[in-house]
Amino acid sequence: MTTGAWALLVRNQTLGFLREPAAAVFNLALPLFIVLVQALAYGDSLVGKELPGLKVADVLPIGAGVTYLAIVGIFGAGVGLASMVEARTLASFRLRPGGVGSVVSAYIVVLIALSLTGFALGILTLMVGWNARGAQHWWALLPAALLGAVACCALGGFIASVSASPRSAQAIASALFFPVLFLSGALIPLDAFPRGLEAIAKALPGYHLNELLGWVWLSDQPSPWPHIAYLVVAGALAGGFALRRFRRREDL
């Protein structure tokens, strides 16, 4: 498949999102609503002795990033790709140049752009409404967000590849998304959990994404390299499995 043909696929997938108001509401408005609820409730409160001088709104961009990237990646890729399987969209590309990978990659690129747009919207809202501070390692913000978006979309692709229908993909995505988000440390500090639950939380991708974005946003945080390595490996394994599974599924 030529670059121009693939770019046309990206354009068509983008137009599909723009023509479907429900997709924009779920992928952009719902995460923003979660962030706004937190900001309205606690935004002007001080974080505490662990981060002296910072108010809650200053660290909410970290949680906004985890929320946007996880929702758009896990639900968007999971349910969206499962719907494309059911509609025989992927099957129609099996014998075309570029194969299934071309249409899947075009869809994922659109989801990543949507994730980053939502994340930027959340940051802007917090900066304008609550005078939240900016990222301390600002130069690493985009690479970190891209890595998180790719890893979450790969996880969503994995869900779609093992689901029999969009409904089952939505159920699996829901069962996975809530632990990924609520055990990430973005909404509730991990030290509030029992030790066993804290160990489970640290095995999930949401924790590593939260820690990576925390390093980007704050100063004097632990090294991000273990979390970068986790997200790279997890994204590669989940994405590789999903593409392999899509190519072998009989319903494609």
TORKOL-4160 file (C-alpha; in steps of 0.2 Angstrom, whole numbers, padded with zeros to 4 digits, m for minus):
252
<pt num="1" X="0000" Y="0000" Z="0000"/>
<pt num="2" X="0007" Y="0017" Z="m0005"/>
<pt num="3" X="0009" Y="0031" Z="0008"/>
<pt num="4" X="m0005" Y="0041" Z="m0001"/>
<pt num="5" X="m0017" Y="0027" Z="0000"/>
<pt num="6" X="m0014" Y="0024" Z="0019"/>
<pt num="7" X="m0016" Y="0043" Z="0022"/>
<pt num="8" X="m0033" Y="0042" Z="0014"/>
<pt num="9" X="m0037" Y="0028" Z="0026"/>
<pt num="10" X="m0032" Y="0039" Z="0040"/>
<pt num="11" X="m0043" Y="0053" Z="0033"/>
<pt num="12" X="m0058" Y="0042" Z="0031"/>
<pt num="13" X="m0056" Y="0036" Z="0049"/>
<pt num="14" X="m0055" Y="0054" Z="0055"/>
<pt num="15" X="m0071" Y="0059" Z="0046"/>
<pt num="16" X="m0080" Y="0044" Z="0053"/>
<pt num="17" X="m0076" Y="0050" Z="0071"/>
<pt num="18" X="m0082" Y="0068" Z="0066"/>
<pt num="19" X="m0098" Y="0061" Z="0059"/>
<pt num="20" X="m0102" Y="0052" Z="0075"/>
<pt num="21" X="m0106" Y="0063" Z="0089"/>
<pt num="22" X="m0107" Y="0049" Z="0102"/>
<pt num="23" X="m0089" Y="0045" Z="0099"/>
<pt num="24" X="m0083" Y="0063" Z="0102"/>
<pt num="25" X="m0094" Y="0064" Z="0118"/>
<pt num="26" X="m0087" Y="0048" Z="0125"/>
<pt num="27" X="m0069" Y="0050" Z="0120"/>
<pt num="28" X="m0067" Y="0068" Z="0124"/>
<pt num="29" X="m0082" Y="0074" Z="0135"/>
<pt num="30" X="m0082" Y="0060" Z="0148"/>
<pt num="31" X="m0064" Y="0060" Z="0153"/>
<pt num="32" X="m0065" Y="0079" Z="0154"/>
<pt num="33" X="m0080" Y="0078" Z="0165"/>
<pt num="34" X="m0070" Y="0066" Z="0177"/>
<pt num="35" X="m0056" Y="0079" Z="0178"/>
<pt num="36" X="m0068" Y="0093" Z="0181"/>
<pt num="37" X="m0077" Y="0084" Z="0195"/>
<pt num="38" X="m0060" Y="0082" Z="0204"/>
<pt num="39" X="m0055" Y="0100" Z="0200"/>
<pt num="40" X="m0071" Y="0107" Z="0207"/>
<pt num="41" X="m0071" Y="0096" Z="0222"/>
<pt num="42" X="m0052" Y="0097" Z="0227"/>
<pt num="43" X="m0043" Y="0109" Z="0215"/>
<pt num="44" X="m0038" Y="0123" Z="0227"/>
<pt num="45" X="m0034" Y="0111" Z="0241"/>
<pt num="46" X="m0016" Y="0108" Z="0245"/>
<pt num="47" X="m0009" Y="0091" Z="0240"/>
<pt num="48" X="0000" Y="0088" Z="0257"/>
<pt num="49" X="0017" Y="0086" Z="0265"/>
<pt num="50" X="0023" Y="0074" Z="0251"/>
<pt num="51" X="0022" Y="0088" Z="0238"/>
<pt num="52" X="0024" Y="0104" Z="0248"/>
<pt num="53" X="0017" Y="0120" Z="0240"/>
<pt num="54" X="0007" Y="0112" Z="0227"/>
<pt num="55" X="m0012" Y="0112" Z="0226"/>
<pt num="56" X="m0022" Y="0097" Z="0219"/>
<pt num="57" X="m0025" Y="0106" Z="0202"/>
<pt num="58" X="m0006" Y="0106" Z="0200"/>
<pt num="59" X="m0005" Y="0087" Z="0199"/>
<pt num="60" X="m0022" Y="0084" Z="0191"/>
<pt num="61" X="m0015" Y="0085" Z="0173"/>
<pt num="62" X="m0006" Y="0068" Z="0178"/>
<pt num="63" X="m0023" Y="0060" Z="0181"/>
<pt num="64" X="m0031" Y="0068" Z="0166"/>
<pt num="65" X="m0017" Y="0060" Z="0155"/>
<pt num="66" X="m0020" Y="0043" Z="0162"/>
<pt num="67" X="m0039" Y="0045" Z="0161"/>
<pt num="68" X="m0039" Y="0051" Z="0143"/>
<pt num="69" X="m0026" Y="0039" Z="0136"/>
<pt num="70" X="m0034" Y="0024" Z="0145"/>
<pt num="71" X="m0052" Y="0028" Z="0140"/>
<pt num="72" X="m0048" Y="0032" Z="0122"/>
<pt num="73" X="m0035" Y="0017" Z="0120"/>
<pt num="74" X="m0044" Y="0003" Z="0129"/>
<pt num="75" X="m0062" Y="0007" Z="0124"/>
<pt num="76" X="m0059" Y="0016" Z="0108"/>
<pt num="77" X="m0047" Y="0002" Z="0101"/>
<pt num="78" X="m0056" Y="m0012" Z="0109"/>
<pt num="79" X="m0074" Y="m0008" Z="0104"/>
<pt num="80" X="m0070" Y="0000" Z="0088"/>
<pt num="81" X="m0059" Y="m0014" Z="0081"/>
<pt num="82" X="m0072" Y="m0027" Z="0087"/>
<pt num="83" X="m0085" Y="m0017" Z="0077"/>
<pt num="84" X="m0074" Y="m0017" Z="0062"/>
<pt num="85" X="m0073" Y="m0036" Z="0063"/>
<pt num="86" X="m0092" Y="m0038" Z="0065"/>
<pt num="87" X="m0095" Y="m0026" Z="0050"/>
<pt num="88" X="m0082" Y="m0036" Z="0040"/>
<pt num="89" X="m0072" Y="m0020" Z="0037"/>
<pt num="90" X="m0056" Y="m0030" Z="0042"/>
<pt num="91" X="m0060" Y="m0044" Z="0031"/>
<pt num="92" X="m0062" Y="m0033" Z="0016"/>
<pt num="93" X="m0044" Y="m0028" Z="0018"/>
<pt num="94" X="m0037" Y="m0045" Z="0020"/>
<pt num="95" X="m0033" Y="m0047" Z="0001"/>
<pt num="96" X="m0029" Y="m0029" Z="m0002"/>
<pt num="97" X="m0012" Y="m0021" Z="m0002"/>
<pt num="98" X="m0006" Y="m0018" Z="0015"/>
<pt num="99" X="m0018" Y="m0031" Z="0022"/>
<pt num="100" X="m0027" Y="m0030" Z="0039"/>
<pt num="101" X="m0012" Y="m0020" Z="0046"/>
<pt num="102" X="m0015" Y="m0005" Z="0035"/>
<pt num="103" X="m0033" Y="m0001" Z="0041"/>
<pt num="104" X="m0029" Y="m0006" Z="0059"/>
<pt num="105" X="m0014" Y="0006" Z="0060"/>
<pt num="106" X="m0024" Y="0020" Z="0052"/>
<pt num="107" X="m0038" Y="0018" Z="0065"/>
<pt num="108" X="m0025" Y="0018" Z="0079"/>
<pt num="109" X="m0017" Y="0033" Z="0073"/>
<pt num="110" X="m0033" Y="0042" Z="0073"/>
<pt num="111" X="m0036" Y="0036" Z="0091"/>
<pt num="112" X="m0019" Y="0042" Z="0097"/>
<pt num="113" X="m0022" Y="0059" Z="0089"/>
<pt num="114" X="m0039" Y="0059" Z="0099"/>
<pt num="115" X="m0030" Y="0054" Z="0115"/>
<pt num="116" X="m0018" Y="0068" Z="0113"/>
<pt num="117" X="m0031" Y="0081" Z="0109"/>
<pt num="118" X="m0041" Y="0076" Z="0124"/>
<pt num="119" X="m0026" Y="0077" Z="0135"/>
<pt num="120" X="m0021" Y="0094" Z="0129"/>
<pt num="121" X="m0039" Y="0100" Z="0132"/>
<pt num="122" X="m0038" Y="0093" Z="0150"/>
<pt num="123" X="m0022" Y="0102" Z="0153"/>
<pt num="124" X="m0028" Y="0118" Z="0146"/>
<pt num="125" X="m0044" Y="0118" Z="0156"/>
<pt num="126" X="m0034" Y="0115" Z="0172"/>
<pt num="127" X="m0022" Y="0129" Z="0168"/>
<pt num="128" X="m0035" Y="0142" Z="0163"/>
<pt num="129" X="m0048" Y="0137" Z="0177"/>
<pt num="130" X="m0037" Y="0133" Z="0191"/>
<pt num="131" X="m0020" Y="0141" Z="0186"/>
<pt num="132" X="m0012" Y="0124" Z="0187"/>
<pt num="133" X="0007" Y="0123" Z="0184"/>
<pt num="134" X="0015" Y="0116" Z="0169"/>
<pt num="135" X="0026" Y="0101" Z="0166"/>
<pt num="136" X="0043" Y="0102" Z="0174"/>
<pt num="137" X="0050" Y="0091" Z="0160"/>
<pt num="138" X="0040" Y="0099" Z="0147"/>
<pt num="139" X="0051" Y="0092" Z="0133"/>
<pt num="140" X="0046" Y="0074" Z="0138"/>
<pt num="141" X="0027" Y="0077" Z="0138"/>
<pt num="142" X="0023" Y="0073" Z="0120"/>
<pt num="143" X="0035" Y="0057" Z="0119"/>
<pt num="144" X="0028" Y="0051" Z="0136"/>
<pt num="145" X="0010" Y="0054" Z="0130"/>
<pt num="146" X="0013" Y="0045" Z="0114"/>
<pt num="147" X="0020" Y="0030" Z="0122"/>
<pt num="148" X="0006" Y="0029" Z="0134"/>
<pt num="149" X="m0007" Y="0031" Z="0120"/>
<pt num="150" X="0001" Y="0017" Z="0110"/>
<pt num="151" X="0002" Y="0005" Z="0124"/>
<pt num="152" X="m0016" Y="0008" Z="0129"/>
<pt num="153" X="m0022" Y="0006" Z="0111"/>
<pt num="154" X="m0012" Y="m0010" Z="0109"/>
<pt num="155" X="m0021" Y="m0016" Z="0125"/>
<pt num="156" X="m0038" Y="m0011" Z="0117"/>
<pt num="157" X="m0032" Y="m0020" Z="0101"/>
<pt num="158" X="m0029" Y="m0036" Z="0111"/>
<pt num="159" X="m0046" Y="m0035" Z="0118"/>
<pt num="160" X="m0054" Y="m0033" Z="0101"/>
<pt num="161" X="m0044" Y="m0048" Z="0094"/>
<pt num="162" X="m0050" Y="m0060" Z="0107"/>
<pt num="163" X="m0068" Y="m0054" Z="0108"/>
<pt num="164" X="m0082" Y="m0062" Z="0098"/>
<pt num="165" X="m0092" Y="m0046" Z="0096"/>
<pt num="166" X="m0092" Y="m0027" Z="0101"/>
<pt num="167" X="m0103" Y="m0031" Z="0116"/>
<pt num="168" X="m0091" Y="m0043" Z="0123"/>
<pt num="169" X="m0076" Y="m0031" Z="0119"/>
<pt num="170" X="m0085" Y="m0018" Z="0129"/>
<pt num="171" X="m0088" Y="m0030" Z="0143"/>
<pt num="172" X="m0069" Y="m0035" Z="0143"/>
<pt num="173" X="m0064" Y="m0017" Z="0141"/>
<pt num="174" X="m0075" Y="m0011" Z="0156"/>
<pt num="175" X="m0068" Y="m0025" Z="0167"/>
<pt num="176" X="m0050" Y="m0020" Z="0163"/>
<pt num="177" X="m0052" Y="m0001" Z="0162"/>
<pt num="178" X="m0058" Y="0002" Z="0179"/>
<pt num="179" X="m0044" Y="m0007" Z="0188"/>
<pt num="180" X="m0031" Y="0001" Z="0176"/>
<pt num="181" X="m0038" Y="0018" Z="0181"/>
<pt num="182" X="m0043" Y="0017" Z="0199"/>
<pt num="183" X="m0027" Y="0007" Z="0204"/>
<pt num="184" X="m0016" Y="0018" Z="0194"/>
<pt num="185" X="m0013" Y="0030" Z="0208"/>
<pt num="186" X="m0020" Y="0044" Z="0198"/>
<pt num="187" X="m0037" Y="0045" Z="0207"/>
<pt num="188" X="m0033" Y="0037" Z="0224"/>
<pt num="189" X="m0015" Y="0036" Z="0231"/>
<pt num="190" X="m0008" Y="0019" Z="0232"/>
<pt num="191" X="m0003" Y="0020" Z="0250"/>
<pt num="192" X="m0022" Y="0020" Z="0254"/>
<pt num="193" X="m0024" Y="0002" Z="0248"/>
<pt num="194" X="m0019" Y="m0014" Z="0257"/>
<pt num="195" X="m0002" Y="m0021" Z="0253"/>
<pt num="196" X="m0009" Y="m0035" Z="0242"/>
<pt num="197" X="m0020" Y="m0023" Z="0232"/>
<pt num="198" X="m0005" Y="m0012" Z="0230"/>
<pt num="199" X="0006" Y="m0026" Z="0223"/>
<pt num="200" X="m0008" Y="m0029" Z="0210"/>
<pt num="201" X="m0009" Y="m0011" Z="0205"/>
<pt num="202" X="0009" Y="m0010" Z="0202"/>
<pt num="203" X="0008" Y="m0025" Z="0189"/>
<pt num="204" X="m0005" Y="m0015" Z="0179"/>
<pt num="205" X="m0001" Y="m0003" Z="0165"/>
<pt num="206" X="m0010" Y="0012" Z="0173"/>
<pt num="207" X="0002" Y="0013" Z="0187"/>
<pt num="208" X="0017" Y="0014" Z="0176"/>
<pt num="209" X="0008" Y="0027" Z="0165"/>
<pt num="210" X="0004" Y="0037" Z="0180"/>
<pt num="211" X="0022" Y="0036" Z="0187"/>
<pt num="212" X="0029" Y="0041" Z="0170"/>
<pt num="213" X="0017" Y="0056" Z="0168"/>
<pt num="214" X="0021" Y="0060" Z="0186"/>
<pt num="215" X="0040" Y="0061" Z="0182"/>
<pt num="216" X="0036" Y="0072" Z="0167"/>
<pt num="217" X="0025" Y="0084" Z="0177"/>
<pt num="218" X="0034" Y="0085" Z="0194"/>
<pt num="219" X="0052" Y="0088" Z="0199"/>
<pt num="220" X="0062" Y="0076" Z="0210"/>
<pt num="221" X="0053" Y="0061" Z="0205"/>
<pt num="222" X="0060" Y="0043" Z="0203"/>
<pt num="223" X="0068" Y="0038" Z="0187"/>
<pt num="224" X="0055" Y="0035" Z="0173"/>
<pt num="225" X="0065" Y="0021" Z="0164"/>
<pt num="226" X="0057" Y="0006" Z="0173"/>
<pt num="227" X="0040" Y="0013" Z="0168"/>
<pt num="228" X="0045" Y="0017" Z="0150"/>
<pt num="229" X="0052" Y="m0001" Z="0148"/>
<pt num="230" X="0036" Y="m0008" Z="0155"/>
<pt num="231" X="0025" Y="0002" Z="0143"/>
<pt num="232" X="0036" Y="m0003" Z="0128"/>
<pt num="233" X="0036" Y="m0021" Z="0132"/>
<pt num="234" X="0018" Y="m0022" Z="0136"/>
<pt num="235" X="0013" Y="m0012" Z="0121"/>
<pt num="236" X="0024" Y="m0023" Z="0109"/>
<pt num="237" X="0017" Y="m0039" Z="0116"/>
<pt num="238" X="m0001" Y="m0034" Z="0116"/>
<pt num="239" X="0000" Y="m0026" Z="0099"/>
<pt num="240" X="0009" Y="m0040" Z="0091"/>
<pt num="241" X="m0003" Y="m0053" Z="0098"/>
<pt num="242" X="m0018" Y="m0043" Z="0092"/>
<pt num="243" X="m0011" Y="m0041" Z="0074"/>
<pt num="244" X="m0006" Y="m0060" Z="0074"/>
<pt num="245" X="m0023" Y="m0064" Z="0080"/>
<pt num="246" X="m0032" Y="m0053" Z="0067"/>
<pt num="247" X="m0023" Y="m0061" Z="0053"/>
<pt num="248" X="m0028" Y="m0079" Z="0059"/>
<pt num="249" X="m0046" Y="m0076" Z="0064"/>
<pt num="250" X="m0058" Y="m0086" Z="0053"/>
<pt num="251" X="m0071" Y="m0072" Z="0054"/>
<pt num="252" X="m0059" Y="m0060" Z="0045"/>
